[in-house]
Amino acid sequence: MRKISSFDPSLSSNGVIHTYGVNKNEQLVLYNDSPIGLELTFNDNSIIPIPAGWAKDVILRKIPMGDIGWSQQYVLNVTGYPTSIVYGEIREDTEHVNSVNQSIPRSTVVGNPGGLNVSTQTLFNNGGVAPTQIISVGVLNEGTATYTAYNDGTIEIFLRTASNTYTQVMRFNIAEPYAQIGAQAHDLELWGHLINRDTYVPFITAQNVNVSNVTLLGGANDSRGIIQFDVINAPIAGGTTLFTVNFGRAFTTYTPAIVLSSASNQTTSNFHHAGDTMNGFNVYSDTSIPVIANYKVSYHVIG
């Protein structure tokens, strides 16, 4: 096995690789560790491309390897490529190794100002102290990123509103609140339906003695729903608490806003709420409600 002289393909558009091979059936193993795609021309006039960042072997069965012409085929439009060198070896008939035709493994981050199409990349950071920023994607020649990721799982997305002016529009955290969407002092426009998938369901306590069969109708959760109940034995005077709605999961930052309305034709009274906390709220009617079954109160919680 003989090493061939290494060279930097960025210094010239073409050149010659001297292998000093004089025997048939020699194997060339070449490593193109550069951002430049090469084209090799052999003594039998065969032409073989070597992609950028690629390792490949060639065997000439009928003639010696001799000198090999090379020329630049293309240059990747990338920044930060860690090296630009072509190196390799010549192996005689009895020294052959398994055929090689693959990319050179590379863990170093390579910039992409445009023109490089990478289908899959995997990046891990297991050594840095959390939270350490491991990805920062920004606009050319501006110091602020539009996308940042940290090794604790935090992700931030910023909107560029003017030159060197950025506003956070989305953030995912490892603690409450897990997701933040929208920008301070800016509008958030939603296209399509806003569907709440909250899986926490409220429960009822402090039920008035003349209230019975309190039921949360299908689909009710901490954010919205309909509560059905009966009034038994005697009418309930206006302003009297009917029951307390307790959230399945308490709010942690602010007391939410509550919106109530009658969802049935059992009464013309309006339902109201009182005693609002981060844990729940009380429900009452503004006027007396008679003994009737199947009252319905719809609620919407804005937190």
N, C-alpha and C positions, 0 to 999 in steps of 0.2 A: 504494500500500500504506500502511495506517495501523495503527499499534500501538494495541491496546486497553489500558486501564489494568489493571495487574496487581492481584491481591488474594490474601489469605490465607483459604482456605475454612475454616480451623479456628476463625476468630474469630466466625463466625456460621453458623447452620444454613441460611440461604438469603440471596439477594440478587439484584441485577440487574447484568448486563454491558451497559454502554453502548457500542455499536459505532459509533453515528452513521452507520450505513449507510442511504442513501436511494435506492439503485438496485437493480434486479432483478439476479439472477444474480451476486450477491456471494459470495465464498468466505471463510468463517471458518476459520482455522487456529488451533487451541487446544491449549495444552500444560498438562496438569494434573499439575504436578510436586509432588505431595503424596500422603500416605497416605489420602486421602479420595476415595471414589467420588462423582461428581456426576451430577445429572440436569438436563439443559438443556431449557427450554420456549421454543419459538420463536413468532413472531407468527402463524404458520399453524396453531398449536396442536399441532404435532408435538413429540414428546418424545424426546430422544436421550440415552442414558447415556454418560458419559465415565469409564472405570475409573481407579482410582488409578495414578499413575505412567504416564500414557498421553497420546499425542498423536493428535489426530483433526481432520479437516476436515469442514465442512458447507457445502453450496451450496444457497441458496434460489433456485429458478428463476423463481418468479412474483411474489414480493414482496420488498421491501427487507429487509435483515437487521434493522435497528432495534435495539430493546432485547431482551435475552435473559434470561429468568429462570433462576436456578440454585438448586439445593437439595442438601443432603447426602443421599446414598443409603446410604452405609455408611462406617465408619472402620476401617481395618486395625488389628488388634491387634499392632502392632510397636513396637519401640523403636529409637532412633538413626536415624530417617529424616532425611536431611541437610537437607531444606528443606520448606516448605509454601507453595507459590505457584502461582497460575494466571496465565498470560500468553498473549498471542497477537497476531493481526493480522487485518485485513480487507483483502481484495484485490478490486479491481474486475474486471469481466468480462475485460478484456484482460491482467490480471495473474495469472491463475490459475497455481498450481503443481500438481505431481502430487499425487494424493490421498494423504492420510496417515491411517493407522489402525494404530498400533503402540505398543509400550511404549517408554518413554524409557530409553535405555541408561544403566545405573547400575553402577559398579564399587565403590561404597562398601558396606561391610558393614552390613546392616540386621538388628537383633536380632529374634528371633521367639519371644516368650513363649507362643505358641499362637494358631492361627487363620489363619496364612498358609501356604498350600500352594504350594511352589515345586517344579516338576518337575525342573529342571536348573539347576545352578550350576557355574561354572568359576572357579577361583581360582588365579592364578599369583603367585609372588613371586620376581622375577628380580633385584631390586636389593639385598636384604638379605644380610648376611654370614652364611654357614652356621656353626653351626646357629641360625637365628632362628625363634622360635615364630610361626606365622602363623595358627593356628586354636586357639581355646581354648573348649571348651563345658563349662559347669558348671551346678550346681544354683542355683536362685534364692536370692540373698542369702548365698551362701557363696563364699568366696574361692578354693576349690580346684576345678580342672577335672576332669571325668570323662573328657574326650577332648582330647588335644593333638596337634598336628601341626607339624612343623618343615620349613623349606624345604630341608633336606638329605634328606628322605624319611623321617625318623624319625617314628613314630607311637606314642603311649602311650595306654593305656586304664586307667582307675582305677575301682574299685568303691567305692561309698559304703556303708560298714558301720555308720555312725552319723552323727549331726549333726557336720559339720565333720571327719569322720574318713574318710580314703580310703586304699585299698590298691591298689597297681599289680597288675593281673591279666594284662596283655598289653603287650608292647613289640616293635616291629619296628625294626631298626637297619640301618645301611648297612655294618656290619662284624660280624664274628663276635662273639657269636652273633647271627645275623640275626633270629631270633624267640625271644622268651621268653614262656612261657605259664604261668600259675599265680601264686599269691601266697604270700609267706613266711609260715610258721606257719599256713597254711590248707590244707584239703584240696582236691584237684582231682578232680571226679567226671566220668567219661566215660560217655556213653550211646552204645552201639553198639560196633562193632569198631574196634580201633586197628590201622590198616594202615600198615606201614612201607614207604615207596617209595624207600628209599635205593638209588641207582644205582651206588655204589662196591662193588666185589667184591674180597674178599681173595685173596691168592696164597700158595702154600706154598713154604717153604724149609727148609733143615736137615733134610732127609728121612733117616730111619734107613736104613741099607743094606739092611735086610730089609723095608722098606716100599716098595710099588710101586702104580702105578695110582691115585694120589691124585686124587680128582675132587670138585669142588663140584657138588652136585646142583642141578637147576633151581630158580631162585628164590633161591639163596643170595646174600647181600650182607654188608656189614660188620656188620649188626645181628643177623642170624639166618640159620640155614641148616643143611644136613647135609653132612658131609664123608665120602666113601666111600673106603676104601683096602683093599689086600690085604697080607697078611703072607706073605713068600716065603722060601725057603731054610731058615730056622730060626726057632724061637720067639723072641719078644722078652721079656726079663725085665721084671718089674714095676718101675716107677720109672724106666724108660728113656724118654728123649724119643723120640716117634714122628715128630714134625715140628713146624715152627713155622708158625703162622697169622699172616700179615702183613696189616694192614688196608689196603684200597685207598686210604683217606684217613685219615691219622693223627688221633687225637683231640688237641685243642689246649689243654685246660684241666686235665682230671683223667684219671688212668688208670681205664678203665672196669672194671666188675665183669663177670666171665665165669661163665656157667653152662653146664656140659657134662653130657651124659647119653648112654647107649648107645641107638642107634636101630635096633638089629638084635638078633637072637637068636644071633649068632655067638659071644658070650662072656658070661659072668656077671660079668666084671670091670667095675669102674667106671673111667670115664675122668676124668682130672683135668687141671688147667692149672697152669702155673708160669711164672715169669719175666715176669709181666704188665707191660706198659708201654703208653704211649699209641700205640705202633706195632704191637703184637700180643701173642701169647702162645704158650707151648709146650704141647703135648698129650702126656700119658703115661697108661699104664694102671697101676692099683694092684697087679695081679698079672700073671704071665706070660700072654702070649696066643700061641696056637699058630699054625701055618701054615694059614691059611684065607683065602679071598677074601671080599670084600664086607663088611668091617666098616663100620659106620656110627656116626658121632659127631654128635650134634646140638649146636649151640651157640647161645647167646643172649648178646648183648653189651648191657650196661646202662651207658650212659655219661652 
